[in-house]
Amino acid sequence: MTETTEHRFSGETLTPESAGYDAARSVFNGLVDRRPQRIMRCSSAEQVAAAIASARADGLPLSVYGGGHGVTGSAVVDGGVCVDLRGIDHVVVDADARTARVGGGATWGAFDAATQEHGLAVTGGRVSTTGVGGLTLGSGSGWLERAFGFVCDNLVSARVVTTDSRIVTASESENPDLFWALRGGGGNFGVVTEFTLRLHPLGPIVFGGMLLYPGFMAVDVLRNWRDYMLTAPDAVGSGVALITAPPAEFVPEPARGQPCVGVVIAYAGDPDEAPAVLAPLLEFGPPAANLCQPMPYVAVQQLLDPPNPKGMHNYWTGDFLTEFPDEAVEAWVEHGFPPVSPLTQLIVVAGGGAIARVDDDATAFGNRQSPFNLHMLGMWPPDPAQDEQNISHIRALSAAMKPWSTGSVYLNFIGDEGLTRVESAYGPEKYARLRGIKRTWDPDNVFRHNQNIPPA
Ligand SMILES: Cc1cc2nc3c(=O)[nH]c(=O)nc-3n(C[C@H](O)[C@H](O)[C@H](O)COP(=O)(O)OP(=O)(O)OC[C@H]3O[C@@H](n4cnc5c(N)ncnc54)[C@H](O)[C@@H]3O)c2cc1C
């Protein structure tokens, strides 16, 4: 490893011979098996600066490991340097200012736990092991987004290590072009070692949970949910997934292992008001199981942890919809069911509310007017013999839904689908602006192991 005189790396470096190397290079998606030349474990911005400088001095490709949940596995790179941020995981809450400073390698589980101690929250990842870093830089979609906006809408400032190892601040007043690009442009512009996020009063108890319906009710459940969500109050966060009922106690015996529909609810208003506000959802049915009740917000945030274990094989894609008419609902159910794998989750998330009121030009991320966002999350046990059939299922479903797609996509929900798809996420004008900002901040495209935006 070459060290520059200006930047000396004082952290731990793992090589293929080191104990812990295999665990450290593993990511959420078990299909990804990459072997970095070294993993540089950072615990400060200065160490990140030194790690970037050493990778550049050695002419090696570089990847950034936040929480390792990116389905492309871009956190690790074959034969290169993995800048590992997992040691930068502080969460410091300023309850009076209603802000939190969070390390670039922290998880949403840690963030939610620390902020909820003060009855504060921002929307966050729907699975608690997801990294704050990648999720926020992709814009950050979560259950509270219709109430409080995307995570990026609540970004106050970021501490960024640049491609030439400078440590800078990005905010509305400092480096505003960089600040704009960080809010949806992904990991293209630098390594964020600290995010400062705006918080909102919420919890610790909220009304939330899940309604579970048998698969044969899928079309009716989706139509009812769609109609309700199109005019729902901002406080209602919700998504519907075609899934397979787990062999859990709360599922009636005959439904276990069968195709079913899960409606997840997170209500950001007064929990006592929730049953009346949510009546059109709660009274539809009857469901096979109703787990909706007042519960800790952190429990809502962990509802989906059990069905999302690390190490499974994953193939994902997504699409924003212009509308979700009955024909689209029918196509979704016809091509979605029966899932090839019981782990697969075919999710529709409702837009609207606070996210739709932010000016489209305010952040790099756009797509604020789409009423529904599809996340086709194919997941199956780590058995290569099952890969092809599962990938084909997701691709066929995605193709069937194209007639209702806006042509744009939420990049955090897809795998590696090429540059054209990245461009389509932003549209030509924003993409051109992002490429210009990239030329300023990373002209050599050092940060390219991501949903890449090449410099202009
Ligand atoms: C089970 C599961 C649930 C999910 N749920 C949601 C959800 O509810 N909402 C949502 O929006 N997305 C969700 N995602 C997608 C998630 O937002 C993306 O996968 C995101 O990239 C994960 O961030 P990470 O830091 O964990 O990933 P990593 O794989 O570590 O990072 C992905 C890329 O992000 C960049 N990056 C990460 N951290 C930094 C940093 N600090 N500075 C600079 N670049 C960085 C790097 O380019 C890196 O290659 C989910 C993913 C999984 C696996």
The ligand as an ORCA input file, in Angstrom:
! r2SCAN-3c Opt
* xyz 0 1
  C     -33.395     -5.129      2.802
  C     -33.331     -3.786      2.136
  C     -34.301     -2.828      2.380
  C     -34.252     -1.580      1.749
  N     -35.223     -0.663      2.017
  C     -35.153      0.555      1.440
  C     -36.105      1.565      1.746
  O     -37.016      1.375      2.523
  N     -35.967      2.766      1.155
  C     -34.956      3.053      0.297
  O     -34.863      4.180     -0.174
  N     -34.068      2.105     -0.025
  C     -34.143      0.882      0.523
  N     -33.207     -0.067      0.220
  C     -32.225      0.256     -0.783
  C     -31.086      1.022     -0.159
  O     -31.419      2.371      0.011
  C     -29.881      0.987     -1.066
  O     -29.532     -0.322     -1.260
  C     -28.718      1.768     -0.473
  O     -27.697      1.840     -1.425
  C     -28.200      1.103      0.760
  O     -27.248      1.879      1.370
  P     -26.044      1.173      2.140
  O     -25.181      2.248      2.667
  O     -26.563      0.142      3.067
  O     -25.373      0.399      0.934
  P     -23.883      0.177      0.383
  O     -23.994     -1.047     -0.435
  O     -22.870      0.202      1.466
  O     -23.680      1.430     -0.514
  C     -24.214      1.513     -1.804
  C     -23.491      2.647     -2.497
  O     -23.858      3.874     -1.864
  C     -22.724      4.717     -1.777
  N     -22.498      5.051     -0.377
  C     -22.942      4.403      0.731
  N     -22.606      5.110      1.833
  C     -21.920      6.199      1.400
  C     -21.347      7.322      2.046
  N     -21.418      7.469      3.375
  N     -20.715      8.263      1.280
  C     -20.658      8.138     -0.056
  N     -21.205      7.094     -0.716
  C     -21.844      6.152      0.010
  C     -21.580      4.019     -2.436
  O     -21.527      4.417     -3.783
  C     -21.980      2.567     -2.364
  O     -21.449      1.826     -3.416
  C     -33.212     -1.297      0.853
  C     -32.220     -2.245      0.631
  C     -32.275     -3.469      1.268
  C     -31.222     -4.499      0.985
*
